[in-house]
Amino acid sequence: QVQLVESGGGLVQAGISLRLSCTTSGLAFSTYSMGWFRQAPGKEREFVAGISYTGARTLYADSVKGRFTISRDNAKNTVYLQMNSLKPEDTAVYYCAADSVRLSTILIRSSSRYNYWGQGTQVTVSS
């Protein structure tokens, strides 16, 4: 059974940093690209960042580029999202997800490409 468990969310003031973690089990983690998505109240789920299965390539939404960094530790089956200079508009539930295609050489922004999801972790940024 595949499980993805996010952690690290919380309530912080604007400008503060947070690091989210997503630990997986039941998945050949090192062979799947991973993504982070977020969903704010009343809005659709949106792509935040993606990382290739080797970690060599990353992709970011324009809204977080330069502030967020995605990384992974294949030995720990874990993907991270370092979030710096947080803004109130970053408030959302953050989800990690695993690509549906093993050893994919492309990173996809569409949530329909990902078939395993965590339960989400809440990030709230106050002004």
ChimeraX attribute file (.defattr): number of C-alpha atoms within 10 A of each C-alpha:
attribute: neighborCount
match mode: 1-to-1
recipient: residues
	/A:1	5
	/A:2	12
	/A:3	15
	/A:4	23
	/A:5	18
	/A:6	24
	/A:7	18
	/A:8	14
	/A:9	18
	/A:10	14
	/A:11	12
	/A:12	18
	/A:13	14
	/A:14	17
	/A:15	15
	/A:16	13
	/A:17	15
	/A:18	19
	/A:19	16
	/A:20	21
	/A:21	23
	/A:22	24
	/A:23	19
	/A:24	23
	/A:25	14
	/A:26	10
	/A:27	15
	/A:28	12
	/A:29	22
	/A:30	20
	/A:31	17
	/A:32	21
	/A:33	29
	/A:34	30
	/A:35	30
	/A:36	27
	/A:37	22
	/A:38	22
	/A:39	19
	/A:40	17
	/A:41	9
	/A:42	6
	/A:43	9
	/A:44	9
	/A:45	17
	/A:46	17
	/A:47	22
	/A:48	25
	/A:49	26
	/A:50	30
	/A:51	26
	/A:52	24
	/A:53	24
	/A:54	15
	/A:55	17
	/A:56	9
	/A:57	15
	/A:58	18
	/A:59	19
	/A:60	21
	/A:61	15
	/A:62	11
	/A:63	11
	/A:64	17
	/A:65	12
	/A:66	12
	/A:67	14
	/A:68	20
	/A:69	20
	/A:70	24
	/A:71	20
	/A:72	24
	/A:73	14
	/A:74	15
	/A:75	8
	/A:76	12
	/A:77	17
	/A:78	20
	/A:79	27
	/A:80	23
	/A:81	23
	/A:82	14
	/A:83	20
	/A:84	17
	/A:85	15
	/A:86	23
	/A:87	19
	/A:88	15
	/A:89	13
	/A:90	20
	/A:91	20
	/A:92	21
	/A:93	18
	/A:94	26
	/A:95	27
	/A:96	31
	/A:97	27
	/A:98	26
	/A:99	25
	/A:100	15
	/A:101	14
	/A:102	14
	/A:103	14
	/A:104	14
	/A:105	13
	/A:106	15
	/A:107	20
	/A:108	20
	/A:109	19
	/A:110	12
	/A:111	17
	/A:112	9
	/A:113	14
	/A:114	18
	/A:115	11
	/A:116	16
	/A:117	21
	/A:118	20
	/A:119	14
	/A:120	22
	/A:121	21
	/A:122	19
	/A:123	22
	/A:124	21
	/A:125	19
	/A:126	16
	/A:127	11
